[in-house]
Amino acid sequence: MKITIYTTATCPFCSMLISYLAQKKVEFTEQRVDEDEVARNAMMEASGGFLGVPFTVVEKGEEEHKIIGFDKNMLDSILT
């Protein structure tokens, strides 16, 4: 499983998501869209142009899940 989260430095929901994944001992890659134009463009492509954060992409086997915002229930259903 590969998890990429797109965040900004000032987003409180991004911080909550990072803390939640760390608490669950889930590995992820953080892409800071406020500091990295390449990351911002990757997020726009993956999200269909959506610019809100956090935006999470979970690649699990052949499936790709895209989550807008910090949605614990959605994350838990994908991670189990």
PDB file of N, CA, C and O in Angstrom:
ATOM      1  N   MET A   1       0.848  -1.173   0.000  1.00  0.00           N
ATOM      2  CA  MET A   1       0.000   0.000   0.000  1.00  0.00           C
ATOM      3  C   MET A   1       0.892   1.235   0.000  1.00  0.00           C
ATOM      4  O   MET A   1       1.908   1.296   0.693  1.00  0.00           O
ATOM      5  N   LYS A   2       0.482   2.216  -0.800  1.00  0.00           N
ATOM      6  CA  LYS A   2       1.208   3.480  -0.890  1.00  0.00           C
ATOM      7  C   LYS A   2       0.228   4.615  -0.607  1.00  0.00           C
ATOM      8  O   LYS A   2      -0.835   4.700  -1.222  1.00  0.00           O
ATOM      9  N   ILE A   3       0.601   5.489   0.334  1.00  0.00           N
ATOM     10  CA  ILE A   3      -0.261   6.609   0.699  1.00  0.00           C
ATOM     11  C   ILE A   3       0.495   7.904   0.475  1.00  0.00           C
ATOM     12  O   ILE A   3       1.611   8.079   0.964  1.00  0.00           O
ATOM     13  N   THR A   4      -0.122   8.807  -0.265  1.00  0.00           N
ATOM     14  CA  THR A   4       0.429  10.138  -0.482  1.00  0.00           C
ATOM     15  C   THR A   4      -0.583  11.143   0.016  1.00  0.00           C
ATOM     16  O   THR A   4      -1.753  11.103  -0.366  1.00  0.00           O
ATOM     17  N   ILE A   5      -0.126  12.055   0.878  1.00  0.00           N
ATOM     18  CA  ILE A   5      -1.018  13.108   1.341  1.00  0.00           C
ATOM     19  C   ILE A   5      -0.465  14.448   0.883  1.00  0.00           C
ATOM     20  O   ILE A   5       0.728  14.728   1.010  1.00  0.00           O
ATOM     21  N   TYR A   6      -1.350  15.258   0.355  1.00  0.00           N
ATOM     22  CA  TYR A   6      -1.005  16.597  -0.108  1.00  0.00           C
ATOM     23  C   TYR A   6      -1.462  17.581   0.964  1.00  0.00           C
ATOM     24  O   TYR A   6      -2.628  17.580   1.360  1.00  0.00           O
ATOM     25  N   THR A   7      -0.540  18.423   1.433  1.00  0.00           N
ATOM     26  CA  THR A   7      -0.792  19.283   2.574  1.00  0.00           C
ATOM     27  C   THR A   7      -0.241  20.690   2.355  1.00  0.00           C
ATOM     28  O   THR A   7       0.441  20.973   1.370  1.00  0.00           O
ATOM     29  N   THR A   8      -0.566  21.564   3.318  1.00  0.00           N
ATOM     30  CA  THR A   8       0.082  22.871   3.433  1.00  0.00           C
ATOM     31  C   THR A   8       0.496  23.055   4.887  1.00  0.00           C
ATOM     32  O   THR A   8       0.017  22.347   5.773  1.00  0.00           O
ATOM     33  N   ALA A   9       1.384  24.003   5.121  1.00  0.00           N
ATOM     34  CA  ALA A   9       1.911  24.245   6.463  1.00  0.00           C
ATOM     35  C   ALA A   9       0.856  24.779   7.416  1.00  0.00           C
ATOM     36  O   ALA A   9       0.935  24.525   8.618  1.00  0.00           O
ATOM     37  N   THR A  10      -0.125  25.508   6.916  1.00  0.00           N
ATOM     38  CA  THR A  10      -1.086  26.188   7.786  1.00  0.00           C
ATOM     39  C   THR A  10      -2.418  25.472   7.925  1.00  0.00           C
ATOM     40  O   THR A  10      -3.334  25.999   8.556  1.00  0.00           O
ATOM     41  N   CYS A  11      -2.545  24.303   7.361  1.00  0.00           N
ATOM     42  CA  CYS A  11      -3.820  23.579   7.363  1.00  0.00           C
ATOM     43  C   CYS A  11      -3.968  22.742   8.635  1.00  0.00           C
ATOM     44  O   CYS A  11      -3.213  21.790   8.836  1.00  0.00           O
ATOM     45  N   PRO A  12      -4.944  23.089   9.506  1.00  0.00           N
ATOM     46  CA  PRO A  12      -5.117  22.307  10.735  1.00  0.00           C
ATOM     47  C   PRO A  12      -5.594  20.877  10.468  1.00  0.00           C
ATOM     48  O   PRO A  12      -5.233  19.960  11.205  1.00  0.00           O
ATOM     49  N   PHE A  13      -6.395  20.679   9.431  1.00  0.00           N
ATOM     50  CA  PHE A  13      -6.862  19.328   9.106  1.00  0.00           C
ATOM     51  C   PHE A  13      -5.720  18.462   8.580  1.00  0.00           C
ATOM     52  O   PHE A  13      -5.717  17.246   8.772  1.00  0.00           O
ATOM     53  N   CYS A  14      -4.753  19.088   7.917  1.00  0.00           N
ATOM     54  CA  CYS A  14      -3.568  18.358   7.463  1.00  0.00           C
ATOM     55  C   CYS A  14      -2.787  17.840   8.668  1.00  0.00           C
ATOM     56  O   CYS A  14      -2.352  16.688   8.686  1.00  0.00           O
ATOM     57  N   SER A  15      -2.613  18.694   9.670  1.00  0.00           N
ATOM     58  CA  SER A  15      -1.904  18.290  10.894  1.00  0.00           C
ATOM     59  C   SER A  15      -2.638  17.168  11.596  1.00  0.00           C
ATOM     60  O   SER A  15      -2.011  16.234  12.097  1.00  0.00           O
ATOM     61  N   MET A  16      -3.964  17.247  11.639  1.00  0.00           N
ATOM     62  CA  MET A  16      -4.757  16.194  12.267  1.00  0.00           C
ATOM     63  C   MET A  16      -4.596  14.874  11.511  1.00  0.00           C
ATOM     64  O   MET A  16      -4.478  13.815  12.129  1.00  0.00           O
ATOM     65  N   LEU A  17      -4.590  14.932  10.185  1.00  0.00           N
ATOM     66  CA  LEU A  17      -4.423  13.729   9.369  1.00  0.00           C
ATOM     67  C   LEU A  17      -3.054  13.100   9.605  1.00  0.00           C
ATOM     68  O   LEU A  17      -2.948  11.885   9.776  1.00  0.00           O
ATOM     69  N   ILE A  18      -2.016  13.915   9.613  1.00  0.00           N
ATOM     70  CA  ILE A  18      -0.658  13.408   9.836  1.00  0.00           C
ATOM     71  C   ILE A  18      -0.569  12.742  11.208  1.00  0.00           C
ATOM     72  O   ILE A  18      -0.006  11.654  11.333  1.00  0.00           O
ATOM     73  N   SER A  19      -1.118  13.388  12.231  1.00  0.00           N
ATOM     74  CA  SER A  19      -1.098  12.820  13.587  1.00  0.00           C
ATOM     75  C   SER A  19      -1.872  11.510  13.642  1.00  0.00           C
ATOM     76  O   SER A  19      -1.439  10.556  14.288  1.00  0.00           O
ATOM     77  N   TYR A  20      -3.015  11.463  12.965  1.00  0.00           N
ATOM     78  CA  TYR A  20      -3.848  10.262  12.971  1.00  0.00           C
ATOM     79  C   TYR A  20      -3.122   9.087  12.322  1.00  0.00           C
ATOM     80  O   TYR A  20      -3.128   7.978  12.857  1.00  0.00           O
ATOM     81  N   LEU A  21      -2.501   9.327  11.174  1.00  0.00           N
ATOM     82  CA  LEU A  21      -1.773   8.252  10.496  1.00  0.00           C
ATOM     83  C   LEU A  21      -0.566   7.812  11.312  1.00  0.00           C
ATOM     84  O   LEU A  21      -0.266   6.620  11.375  1.00  0.00           O
ATOM     85  N   ALA A  22       0.129   8.754  11.935  1.00  0.00           N
ATOM     86  CA  ALA A  22       1.282   8.416  12.776  1.00  0.00           C
ATOM     87  C   ALA A  22       0.833   7.582  13.980  1.00  0.00           C
ATOM     88  O   ALA A  22       1.505   6.623  14.360  1.00  0.00           O
ATOM     89  N   GLN A  23      -0.290   7.945  14.570  1.00  0.00           N
ATOM     90  CA  GLN A  23      -0.836   7.206  15.710  1.00  0.00           C
ATOM     91  C   GLN A  23      -1.154   5.771  15.319  1.00  0.00           C
ATOM     92  O   GLN A  23      -0.954   4.849  16.109  1.00  0.00           O
ATOM     93  N   LYS A  24      -1.648   5.581  14.097  1.00  0.00           N
ATOM     94  CA  LYS A  24      -1.992   4.244  13.608  1.00  0.00           C
ATOM     95  C   LYS A  24      -0.768   3.515  13.041  1.00  0.00           C
ATOM     96  O   LYS A  24      -0.874   2.378  12.581  1.00  0.00           O
ATOM     97  N   LYS A  25       0.411   4.189  13.079  1.00  0.00           N
ATOM     98  CA  LYS A  25       1.662   3.633  12.570  1.00  0.00           C
ATOM     99  C   LYS A  25       1.567   3.273  11.084  1.00  0.00           C
ATOM    100  O   LYS A  25       2.050   2.231  10.640  1.00  0.00           O
ATOM    101  N   VAL A  26       0.931   4.169  10.339  1.00  0.00           N
ATOM    102  CA  VAL A  26       0.766   4.003   8.900  1.00  0.00           C
ATOM    103  C   VAL A  26       1.801   4.871   8.195  1.00  0.00           C
ATOM    104  O   VAL A  26       1.894   6.072   8.449  1.00  0.00           O
ATOM    105  N   GLU A  27       2.570   4.257   7.314  1.00  0.00           N
ATOM    106  CA  GLU A  27       3.572   5.018   6.563  1.00  0.00           C
ATOM    107  C   GLU A  27       2.904   5.782   5.426  1.00  0.00           C
ATOM    108  O   GLU A  27       1.966   5.292   4.798  1.00  0.00           O
ATOM    109  N   PHE A  28       3.401   6.982   5.175  1.00  0.00           N
ATOM    110  CA  PHE A  28       2.868   7.814   4.108  1.00  0.00           C
ATOM    111  C   PHE A  28       3.946   8.765   3.617  1.00  0.00           C
ATOM    112  O   PHE A  28       4.970   8.968   4.269  1.00  0.00           O
ATOM    113  N   THR A  29       3.691   9.338   2.459  1.00  0.00           N
ATOM    114  CA  THR A  29       4.551  10.383   1.913  1.00  0.00           C
ATOM    115  C   THR A  29       3.759  11.684   1.930  1.00  0.00           C
ATOM    116  O   THR A  29       2.621  11.740   1.462  1.00  0.00           O
ATOM    117  N   GLU A  30       4.372  12.722   2.473  1.00  0.00           N
ATOM    118  CA  GLU A  30       3.723  14.032   2.511  1.00  0.00           C
ATOM    119  C   GLU A  30       4.271  14.896   1.386  1.00  0.00           C
ATOM    120  O   GLU A  30       5.483  14.997   1.198  1.00  0.00           O
ATOM    121  N   GLN A  31       3.372  15.510   0.649  1.00  0.00           N
ATOM    122  CA  GLN A  31       3.737  16.442  -0.414  1.00  0.00           C
ATOM    123  C   GLN A  31       3.181  17.819  -0.045  1.00  0.00           C
ATOM    124  O   GLN A  31       1.967  17.992   0.055  1.00  0.00           O
ATOM    125  N   ARG A  32       4.059  18.789   0.156  1.00  0.00           N
ATOM    126  CA  ARG A  32       3.650  20.127   0.570  1.00  0.00           C
ATOM    127  C   ARG A  32       3.366  20.983  -0.663  1.00  0.00           C
ATOM    128  O   ARG A  32       4.292  21.452  -1.325  1.00  0.00           O
ATOM    129  N   VAL A  33       2.110  21.179  -0.962  1.00  0.00           N
ATOM    130  CA  VAL A  33       1.717  21.894  -2.181  1.00  0.00           C
ATOM    131  C   VAL A  33       1.929  23.398  -2.067  1.00  0.00           C
ATOM    132  O   VAL A  33       1.911  24.097  -3.080  1.00  0.00           O
ATOM    133  N   ASP A  34       2.130  23.910  -0.856  1.00  0.00           N
ATOM    134  CA  ASP A  34       2.393  25.336  -0.687  1.00  0.00           C
ATOM    135  C   ASP A  34       3.863  25.679  -0.909  1.00  0.00           C
ATOM    136  O   ASP A  34       4.216  26.853  -1.021  1.00  0.00           O
ATOM    137  N   GLU A  35       4.717  24.669  -0.974  1.00  0.00           N
ATOM    138  CA  GLU A  35       6.151  24.887  -1.142  1.00  0.00           C
ATOM    139  C   GLU A  35       6.719  24.243  -2.401  1.00  0.00           C
ATOM    140  O   GLU A  35       7.864  24.510  -2.766  1.00  0.00           O
ATOM    141  N   ASP A  36       5.943  23.405  -3.063  1.00  0.00           N
ATOM    142  CA  ASP A  36       6.469  22.591  -4.161  1.00  0.00           C
ATOM    143  C   ASP A  36       5.489  22.617  -5.337  1.00  0.00           C
ATOM    144  O   ASP A  36       4.404  22.038  -5.274  1.00  0.00           O
ATOM    145  N   GLU A  37       5.887  23.291  -6.394  1.00  0.00           N
ATOM    146  CA  GLU A  37       5.019  23.415  -7.566  1.00  0.00           C
ATOM    147  C   GLU A  37       4.763  22.059  -8.233  1.00  0.00           C
ATOM    148  O   GLU A  37       3.671  21.818  -8.746  1.00  0.00           O
ATOM    149  N   VAL A  38       5.756  21.184  -8.227  1.00  0.00           N
ATOM    150  CA  VAL A  38       5.595  19.851  -8.808  1.00  0.00           C
ATOM    151  C   VAL A  38       4.524  19.077  -8.031  1.00  0.00           C
ATOM    152  O   VAL A  38       3.671  18.416  -8.622  1.00  0.00           O
ATOM    153  N   ALA A  39       4.582  19.169  -6.701  1.00  0.00           N
ATOM    154  CA  ALA A  39       3.570  18.498  -5.861  1.00  0.00           C
ATOM    155  C   ALA A  39       2.193  19.091  -6.108  1.00  0.00           C
ATOM    156  O   ALA A  39       1.211  18.354  -6.197  1.00  0.00           O
ATOM    157  N   ARG A  40       2.107  20.408  -6.221  1.00  0.00           N
ATOM    158  CA  ARG A  40       0.822  21.065  -6.484  1.00  0.00           C
ATOM    159  C   ARG A  40       0.240  20.605  -7.821  1.00  0.00           C
ATOM    160  O   ARG A  40      -0.959  20.343  -7.919  1.00  0.00           O
ATOM    161  N   ASN A  41       1.074  20.507  -8.834  1.00  0.00           N
ATOM    162  CA  ASN A  41       0.604  20.043 -10.143  1.00  0.00           C
ATOM    163  C   ASN A  41       0.180  18.575 -10.095  1.00  0.00           C
ATOM    164  O   ASN A  41      -0.802  18.192 -10.731  1.00  0.00           O
ATOM    165  N   ALA A  42       0.919  17.750  -9.341  1.00  0.00           N
ATOM    166  CA  ALA A  42       0.554  16.334  -9.200  1.00  0.00           C
ATOM    167  C   ALA A  42      -0.799  16.206  -8.507  1.00  0.00           C
ATOM    168  O   ALA A  42      -1.622  15.380  -8.903  1.00  0.00           O
ATOM    169  N   MET A  43      -1.038  17.021  -7.473  1.00  0.00           N
ATOM    170  CA  MET A  43      -2.314  16.982  -6.771  1.00  0.00           C
ATOM    171  C   MET A  43      -3.446  17.421  -7.695  1.00  0.00           C
ATOM    172  O   MET A  43      -4.515  16.811  -7.708  1.00  0.00           O
ATOM    173  N   MET A  44      -3.210  18.478  -8.465  1.00  0.00           N
ATOM    174  CA  MET A  44      -4.250  18.955  -9.386  1.00  0.00           C
ATOM    175  C   MET A  44      -4.602  17.878 -10.408  1.00  0.00           C
ATOM    176  O   MET A  44      -5.772  17.694 -10.744  1.00  0.00           O
ATOM    177  N   GLU A  45      -3.602  17.178 -10.895  1.00  0.00           N
ATOM    178  CA  GLU A  45      -3.852  16.110 -11.872  1.00  0.00           C
ATOM    179  C   GLU A  45      -4.610  14.952 -11.221  1.00  0.00           C
ATOM    180  O   GLU A  45      -5.570  14.437 -11.794  1.00  0.00           O
ATOM    181  N   ALA A  46      -4.179  14.544 -10.027  1.00  0.00           N
ATOM    182  CA  ALA A  46      -4.812  13.414  -9.342  1.00  0.00           C
ATOM    183  C   ALA A  46      -6.237  13.734  -8.903  1.00  0.00           C
ATOM    184  O   ALA A  46      -7.096  12.854  -8.867  1.00  0.00           O
ATOM    185  N   SER A  47      -6.481  14.998  -8.569  1.00  0.00           N
ATOM    186  CA  SER A  47      -7.785  15.391  -8.016  1.00  0.00           C
ATOM    187  C   SER A  47      -8.747  15.934  -9.057  1.00  0.00           C
ATOM    188  O   SER A  47      -9.893  16.246  -8.734  1.00  0.00           O
ATOM    189  N   GLY A  48      -8.302  16.051 -10.294  1.00  0.00           N
ATOM    190  CA  GLY A  48      -9.162  16.633 -11.318  1.00  0.00           C
ATOM    191  C   GLY A  48      -9.287  18.146 -11.185  1.00  0.00           C
ATOM    192  O   GLY A  48     -10.296  18.730 -11.581  1.00  0.00           O
ATOM    193  N   GLY A  49      -8.255  18.779 -10.625  1.00  0.00           N
ATOM    194  CA  GLY A  49      -8.237  20.233 -10.507  1.00  0.00           C
ATOM    195  C   GLY A  49      -8.590  20.765  -9.135  1.00  0.00           C
ATOM    196  O   GLY A  49      -8.561  21.976  -8.919  1.00  0.00           O
ATOM    197  N   PHE A  50      -8.922  19.891  -8.206  1.00  0.00           N
ATOM    198  CA  PHE A  50      -9.268  20.302  -6.847  1.00  0.00           C
ATOM    199  C   PHE A  50      -8.011  20.801  -6.136  1.00  0.00           C
ATOM    200  O   PHE A  50      -6.958  20.169  -6.224  1.00  0.00           O
ATOM    201  N   LEU A  51      -8.114  21.926  -5.434  1.00  0.00           N
ATOM    202  CA  LEU A  51      -6.949  22.491  -4.758  1.00  0.00           C
ATOM    203  C   LEU A  51      -7.051  22.486  -3.238  1.00  0.00           C
ATOM    204  O   LEU A  51      -6.164  23.019  -2.572  1.00  0.00           O
ATOM    205  N   GLY A  52      -8.100  21.905  -2.670  1.00  0.00           N
ATOM    206  CA  GLY A  52      -8.235  21.863  -1.217  1.00  0.00           C
ATOM    207  C   GLY A  52      -7.339  20.808  -0.600  1.00  0.00           C
ATOM    208  O   GLY A  52      -7.039  19.786  -1.218  1.00  0.00           O
ATOM    209  N   VAL A  53      -6.916  21.069   0.626  1.00  0.00           N
ATOM    210  CA  VAL A  53      -6.087  20.124   1.363  1.00  0.00           C
ATOM    211  C   VAL A  53      -6.733  19.826   2.704  1.00  0.00           C
ATOM    212  O   VAL A  53      -7.490  20.655   3.209  1.00  0.00           O
ATOM    213  N   PRO A  54      -6.466  18.688   3.289  1.00  0.00           N
ATOM    214  CA  PRO A  54      -5.622  17.631   2.756  1.00  0.00           C
ATOM    215  C   PRO A  54      -6.330  16.841   1.659  1.00  0.00           C
ATOM    216  O   PRO A  54      -7.553  16.694   1.656  1.00  0.00           O
ATOM    217  N   PHE A  55      -5.537  16.351   0.748  1.00  0.00           N
ATOM    218  CA  PHE A  55      -6.008  15.460  -0.297  1.00  0.00           C
ATOM    219  C   PHE A  55      -5.132  14.227  -0.226  1.00  0.00           C
ATOM    220  O   PHE A  55      -3.906  14.326  -0.282  1.00  0.00           O
ATOM    221  N   THR A  56      -5.754  13.071  -0.105  1.00  0.00           N
ATOM    222  CA  THR A  56      -5.020  11.824   0.106  1.00  0.00           C
ATOM    223  C   THR A  56      -5.283  10.850  -1.032  1.00  0.00           C
ATOM    224  O   THR A  56      -6.419  10.683  -1.476  1.00  0.00           O
ATOM    225  N   VAL A  57      -4.220  10.215  -1.494  1.00  0.00           N
ATOM    226  CA  VAL A  57      -4.328   9.159  -2.493  1.00  0.00           C
ATOM    227  C   VAL A  57      -3.776   7.880  -1.867  1.00  0.00           C
ATOM    228  O   VAL A  57      -2.623   7.836  -1.437  1.00  0.00           O
ATOM    229  N   VAL A  58      -4.607   6.848  -1.822  1.00  0.00           N
ATOM    230  CA  VAL A  58      -4.199   5.556  -1.275  1.00  0.00           C
ATOM    231  C   VAL A  58      -4.220   4.545  -2.419  1.00  0.00           C
ATOM    232  O   VAL A  58      -5.266   4.270  -3.006  1.00  0.00           O
ATOM    233  N   GLU A  59      -3.049   4.003  -2.721  1.00  0.00           N
ATOM    234  CA  GLU A  59      -2.938   2.958  -3.729  1.00  0.00           C
ATOM    235  C   GLU A  59      -2.838   1.632  -2.978  1.00  0.00           C
ATOM    236  O   GLU A  59      -1.868   1.368  -2.267  1.00  0.00           O
ATOM    237  N   LYS A  60      -3.865   0.810  -3.156  1.00  0.00           N
ATOM    238  CA  LYS A  60      -3.939  -0.469  -2.448  1.00  0.00           C
ATOM    239  C   LYS A  60      -4.221  -1.549  -3.486  1.00  0.00           C
ATOM    240  O   LYS A  60      -5.342  -1.694  -3.973  1.00  0.00           O
ATOM    241  N   GLY A  61      -3.180  -2.295  -3.807  1.00  0.00           N
ATOM    242  CA  GLY A  61      -3.317  -3.294  -4.867  1.00  0.00           C
ATOM    243  C   GLY A  61      -3.629  -2.600  -6.176  1.00  0.00           C
ATOM    244  O   GLY A  61      -2.932  -1.668  -6.579  1.00  0.00           O
ATOM    245  N   GLU A  62      -4.667  -3.053  -6.831  1.00  0.00           N
ATOM    246  CA  GLU A  62      -5.088  -2.465  -8.103  1.00  0.00           C
ATOM    247  C   GLU A  62      -5.998  -1.249  -7.912  1.00  0.00           C
ATOM    248  O   GLU A  62      -6.321  -0.554  -8.876  1.00  0.00           O
ATOM    249  N   GLU A  63      -6.403  -0.997  -6.683  1.00  0.00           N
ATOM    250  CA  GLU A  63      -7.353   0.085  -6.403  1.00  0.00           C
ATOM    251  C   GLU A  63      -6.628   1.369  -6.036  1.00  0.00           C
ATOM    252  O   GLU A  63      -5.559   1.349  -5.427  1.00  0.00           O
ATOM    253  N   GLU A  64      -7.231   2.483  -6.418  1.00  0.00           N
ATOM    254  CA  GLU A  64      -6.734   3.796  -6.024  1.00  0.00           C
ATOM    255  C   GLU A  64      -7.898   4.557  -5.397  1.00  0.00           C
ATOM    256  O   GLU A  64      -8.936   4.759  -6.027  1.00  0.00           O
ATOM    257  N   HIS A  65      -7.710   4.974  -4.154  1.00  0.00           N
ATOM    258  CA  HIS A  65      -8.740   5.702  -3.426  1.00  0.00           C
ATOM    259  C   HIS A  65      -8.285   7.142  -3.265  1.00  0.00           C
ATOM    260  O   HIS A  65      -7.126   7.400  -2.940  1.00  0.00           O
ATOM    261  N   LYS A  66      -9.194   8.076  -3.493  1.00  0.00           N
ATOM    262  CA  LYS A  66      -8.900   9.497  -3.350  1.00  0.00           C
ATOM    263  C   LYS A  66      -9.833  10.072  -2.292  1.00  0.00           C
ATOM    264  O   LYS A  66     -11.053   9.925  -2.369  1.00  0.00           O
ATOM    265  N   ILE A  67      -9.236  10.728  -1.307  1.00  0.00           N
ATOM    266  CA  ILE A  67     -10.000  11.241  -0.180  1.00  0.00           C
ATOM    267  C   ILE A  67      -9.777  12.743  -0.060  1.00  0.00           C
ATOM    268  O   ILE A  67      -8.642  13.203   0.061  1.00  0.00           O
ATOM    269  N   ILE A  68     -10.851  13.490  -0.093  1.00  0.00           N
ATOM    270  CA  ILE A  68     -10.794  14.935   0.092  1.00  0.00           C
ATOM    271  C   ILE A  68     -11.055  15.224   1.566  1.00  0.00           C
ATOM    272  O   ILE A  68     -12.036  14.743   2.132  1.00  0.00           O
ATOM    273  N   GLY A  69     -10.181  16.006   2.185  1.00  0.00           N
ATOM    274  CA  GLY A  69     -10.343  16.359   3.582  1.00  0.00           C
ATOM    275  C   GLY A  69      -9.834  15.262   4.502  1.00  0.00           C
ATOM    276  O   GLY A  69      -9.208  14.300   4.057  1.00  0.00           O
ATOM    277  N   PHE A  70     -10.112  15.422   5.795  1.00  0.00           N
ATOM    278  CA  PHE A  70      -9.704  14.449   6.806  1.00  0.00           C
ATOM    279  C   PHE A  70     -10.924  13.628   7.181  1.00  0.00           C
ATOM    280  O   PHE A  70     -11.735  14.046   8.008  1.00  0.00           O
ATOM    281  N   ASP A  71     -11.051  12.450   6.564  1.00  0.00           N
ATOM    282  CA  ASP A  71     -12.212  11.584   6.738  1.00  0.00           C
ATOM    283  C   ASP A  71     -11.758  10.276   7.405  1.00  0.00           C
ATOM    284  O   ASP A  71     -11.345   9.335   6.727  1.00  0.00           O
ATOM    285  N   LYS A  72     -11.839  10.233   8.747  1.00  0.00           N
ATOM    286  CA  LYS A  72     -11.380   9.060   9.504  1.00  0.00           C
ATOM    287  C   LYS A  72     -12.090   7.789   9.067  1.00  0.00           C
ATOM    288  O   LYS A  72     -11.452   6.753   8.877  1.00  0.00           O
ATOM    289  N   ASN A  73     -13.405   7.863   8.907  1.00  0.00           N
ATOM    290  CA  ASN A  73     -14.168   6.667   8.540  1.00  0.00           C
ATOM    291  C   ASN A  73     -13.727   6.101   7.204  1.00  0.00           C
ATOM    292  O   ASN A  73     -13.565   4.889   7.063  1.00  0.00           O
ATOM    293  N   MET A  74     -13.534   6.964   6.233  1.00  0.00           N
ATOM    294  CA  MET A  74     -13.080   6.517   4.912  1.00  0.00           C
ATOM    295  C   MET A  74     -11.682   5.917   5.015  1.00  0.00           C
ATOM    296  O   MET A  74     -11.420   4.853   4.454  1.00  0.00           O
ATOM    297  N   LEU A  75     -10.795   6.587   5.722  1.00  0.00           N
ATOM    298  CA  LEU A  75      -9.441   6.067   5.901  1.00  0.00           C
ATOM    299  C   LEU A  75      -9.450   4.699   6.559  1.00  0.00           C
ATOM    300  O   LEU A  75      -8.797   3.766   6.092  1.00  0.00           O
ATOM    301  N   ASP A  76     -10.200   4.591   7.650  1.00  0.00           N
ATOM    302  CA  ASP A  76     -10.255   3.310   8.363  1.00  0.00           C
ATOM    303  C   ASP A  76     -10.794   2.193   7.489  1.00  0.00           C
ATOM    304  O   ASP A  76     -10.303   1.066   7.550  1.00  0.00           O
ATOM    305  N   SER A  77     -11.797   2.491   6.677  1.00  0.00           N
ATOM    306  CA  SER A  77     -12.361   1.439   5.813  1.00  0.00           C
ATOM    307  C   SER A  77     -11.353   0.994   4.744  1.00  0.00           C
ATOM    308  O   SER A  77     -11.348  -0.171   4.344  1.00  0.00           O
ATOM    309  N   ILE A  78     -10.517   1.899   4.293  1.00  0.00           N
ATOM    310  CA  ILE A  78      -9.522   1.558   3.266  1.00  0.00           C
ATOM    311  C   ILE A  78      -8.335   0.836   3.895  1.00  0.00           C
ATOM    312  O   ILE A  78      -7.799  -0.110   3.317  1.00  0.00           O
ATOM    313  N   LEU A  79      -7.930   1.282   5.072  1.00  0.00           N
ATOM    314  CA  LEU A  79      -6.714   0.748   5.699  1.00  0.00           C
ATOM    315  C   LEU A  79      -6.904  -0.636   6.307  1.00  0.00           C
ATOM    316  O   LEU A  79      -5.917  -1.322   6.575  1.00  0.00           O
ATOM    317  N   THR A  80      -8.134  -1.062   6.532  1.00  0.00           N
ATOM    318  CA  THR A  80      -8.353  -2.375   7.159  1.00  0.00           C
ATOM    319  C   THR A  80      -8.415  -3.477   6.130  1.00  0.00           C
ATOM    320  O   THR A  80      -8.594  -4.643   6.483  1.00  0.00           O
TER     321      THR A  80
END
